[in-house]
């Protein structure tokens, strides 16, 4: 059973290194941070969600939020799949951050009937991108497995966890609209 990160918890200041080599300070004294935990490099379901974040990235930035996305894949695998993303991506193949934040893996990630339609849509979108040469296929046996669950955290400028969501299946995360509402209520 996970030990969930509760609203109001205060994170110790840290610096993570993005796959690009860019240092990422958490907390960020200038902006809120939306820390997303995703599954593995090339995950079609994760990519479907990240496309919606990319489409609205300027709107998210204008709301004073910095996106930071964590995957449980090695940096070398992630680099092939995330170079085009306009926000930092963190490799956590040892799942150190996943454990710290209480983010789990479970078979319900893919076996929950609520995600089946999304899985089919994600595979179709991914396959189309692969066929057109725009996307790369995920590893046949992804590092860390296929059963990761997503999680979202909104972290205040002072390091307080302002909101948290632990996904019940592979596509259970905040929408961009939900993130923007949460950010609008955050302390300035």
C-alpha positions as CSV (number, residue, x, y, z in Angstrom):
1,X,0.0,0.0,0.0
2,X,1.3,3.5,-0.8
3,X,1.9,6.2,1.6
4,X,0.1,9.1,-0.1
5,X,1.5,12.6,-0.2
6,X,-1.1,14.7,1.5
7,X,-2.2,18.2,0.7
8,X,-0.3,20.6,2.9
9,X,2.8,18.4,3.0
10,X,6.0,20.4,2.6
11,X,8.6,19.2,0.2
12,X,12.3,19.5,0.9
13,X,13.9,21.7,-1.7
14,X,15.7,19.7,-4.4
15,X,17.1,20.0,-7.8
16,X,16.3,17.3,-10.4
17,X,18.0,17.0,-13.7
18,X,15.8,16.8,-16.8
19,X,16.6,14.4,-19.7
20,X,17.8,17.5,-21.6
21,X,20.4,18.1,-18.8
22,X,18.5,21.2,-17.6
23,X,18.4,21.6,-13.7
24,X,14.9,21.7,-12.3
25,X,14.4,23.3,-8.9
26,X,11.4,22.0,-6.9
27,X,9.9,24.1,-5.5
28,X,10.1,26.9,-8.1
29,X,10.1,30.3,-6.3
30,X,8.6,31.9,-9.4
31,X,5.9,29.5,-10.4
32,X,3.7,26.6,-9.3
33,X,4.8,23.2,-10.4
34,X,2.5,20.6,-11.9
35,X,4.5,17.4,-11.2
36,X,3.1,14.6,-13.3
37,X,4.1,11.0,-12.8
38,X,3.6,9.0,-16.0
39,X,4.4,5.4,-17.0
40,X,7.1,4.5,-19.5
41,X,8.9,6.0,-22.5
42,X,6.6,5.8,-25.5
43,X,3.5,4.8,-23.5
44,X,0.6,5.4,-25.9
45,X,-1.8,6.3,-23.1
46,X,0.7,8.7,-21.6
47,X,1.4,10.3,-25.0
48,X,-2.3,10.8,-25.6
49,X,-2.6,12.8,-22.4
50,X,0.7,14.7,-23.0
51,X,-0.6,15.8,-26.4
52,X,-3.4,17.7,-24.6
53,X,-0.9,19.3,-22.3
54,X,1.4,20.3,-25.2
55,X,-1.6,21.8,-27.1
56,X,-2.4,24.1,-24.1
57,X,1.1,24.6,-22.8
58,X,1.1,28.4,-23.4
59,X,-2.2,28.7,-21.5
60,X,-0.7,26.6,-18.6
61,X,2.4,28.8,-18.5
62,X,0.3,32.0,-18.6
63,X,-1.5,30.6,-15.4
64,X,1.9,30.6,-13.7
65,X,2.4,26.8,-13.8
66,X,5.5,24.9,-14.9
67,X,5.0,21.4,-16.1
68,X,7.5,18.8,-15.0
69,X,6.9,15.2,-16.1
70,X,8.4,12.1,-14.5
71,X,8.7,8.7,-16.2
72,X,10.1,5.4,-14.7
73,X,12.3,4.9,-17.8
74,X,16.0,5.5,-18.2
75,X,17.0,8.8,-19.7
76,X,18.3,7.2,-22.9
77,X,14.9,5.7,-23.7
78,X,13.1,8.9,-22.8
79,X,15.3,11.1,-25.0
80,X,14.0,9.3,-28.1
81,X,10.4,9.9,-27.1
82,X,10.3,13.3,-25.4
83,X,12.7,15.6,-27.3
84,X,9.8,17.5,-28.8
85,X,8.0,18.2,-25.5
86,X,8.1,21.9,-24.4
87,X,8.6,21.1,-20.7
88,X,11.2,19.2,-18.7
89,X,11.0,15.4,-18.5
90,X,12.7,13.6,-15.6
91,X,14.0,10.0,-15.8
92,X,13.4,8.0,-12.6
93,X,14.2,4.4,-13.5
94,X,14.8,3.4,-9.9
95,X,11.4,4.8,-9.0
96,X,12.9,6.8,-6.1
97,X,10.4,9.7,-6.7
98,X,7.5,7.3,-7.2
99,X,8.2,5.8,-3.8
100,X,8.6,9.2,-2.1
101,X,5.3,10.5,-3.6
102,X,3.4,7.2,-3.1
103,X,2.8,6.5,-6.8
104,X,2.0,2.9,-7.4
105,X,1.9,0.2,-10.0
106,X,-1.1,-2.1,-10.2
107,X,-2.7,-4.4,-12.8
108,X,-5.8,-2.1,-12.6
109,X,-3.8,0.4,-14.6
110,X,-4.8,-1.6,-17.7
111,X,-7.5,-3.9,-16.5
112,X,-10.0,-1.3,-15.3
113,X,-12.8,-1.2,-17.9
114,X,-12.9,2.6,-17.7
115,X,-9.6,2.8,-19.5
116,X,-10.2,0.3,-22.3
117,X,-11.6,2.7,-24.9
118,X,-8.8,5.2,-24.2
119,X,-6.2,2.4,-24.7
120,X,-7.7,1.5,-28.1
121,X,-7.7,5.2,-29.1
122,X,-4.2,5.7,-27.8
123,X,-2.9,2.7,-29.7
124,X,-4.5,3.9,-32.9
125,X,-3.1,7.4,-32.5
126,X,0.4,6.0,-31.7
127,X,0.3,3.5,-34.5
128,X,-0.6,6.3,-37.0
129,X,2.3,8.4,-35.7
130,X,4.7,5.4,-35.9
131,X,3.6,4.6,-39.5
132,X,4.1,8.3,-40.5
133,X,7.6,8.3,-38.9
134,X,6.7,10.9,-36.3
135,X,6.7,8.7,-33.3
136,X,8.8,5.8,-32.0
137,X,7.3,2.6,-30.8
138,X,7.7,1.9,-27.1
139,X,10.1,-0.9,-25.9
140,X,8.5,-4.4,-26.1
141,X,9.4,-4.8,-22.4
142,X,9.4,-1.3,-20.9
143,X,11.7,-0.6,-18.0
144,X,9.6,-0.6,-14.8
145,X,6.7,-2.5,-16.4
146,X,3.4,-1.6,-18.0
147,X,1.3,-1.3,-14.9
148,X,2.2,2.1,-13.6
149,X,-0.5,4.4,-12.4
150,X,-0.4,8.2,-13.1
151,X,-0.3,10.8,-10.4
152,X,-0.5,14.6,-10.3
153,X,0.7,17.1,-7.8
154,X,0.4,20.9,-7.7
155,X,3.3,22.3,-5.7
156,X,3.3,25.8,-4.4
157,X,6.2,28.3,-4.6
158,X,7.0,27.5,-0.9
159,X,7.1,23.8,-1.4
160,X,3.6,23.0,-0.1
161,X,1.6,20.3,-1.9
162,X,-1.5,22.3,-2.8
163,X,-3.4,19.4,-4.5
164,X,-2.7,15.7,-5.3
165,X,-4.4,13.1,-7.5
166,X,-3.6,9.4,-7.6
167,X,-4.9,7.7,-10.7
168,X,-7.1,4.6,-10.4
169,X,-6.2,3.5,-14.0
170,X,-3.7,4.4,-16.7
171,X,-5.7,7.4,-18.0
172,X,-7.0,8.8,-14.7
173,X,-5.2,12.2,-14.3
174,X,-6.1,15.9,-14.1
175,X,-7.3,17.4,-17.4
176,X,-5.7,20.7,-18.4
177,X,-9.0,22.4,-17.4
178,X,-8.8,20.8,-13.9
179,X,-5.2,21.9,-13.5
180,X,-6.1,25.5,-14.5
181,X,-8.9,25.6,-11.9
182,X,-6.6,24.4,-9.2
183,X,-3.9,26.9,-10.2
184,X,-6.4,29.7,-10.1
185,X,-7.1,28.9,-6.5
186,X,-3.5,28.6,-5.4
187,X,-1.9,31.2,-3.1
188,X,-0.2,34.0,-5.0
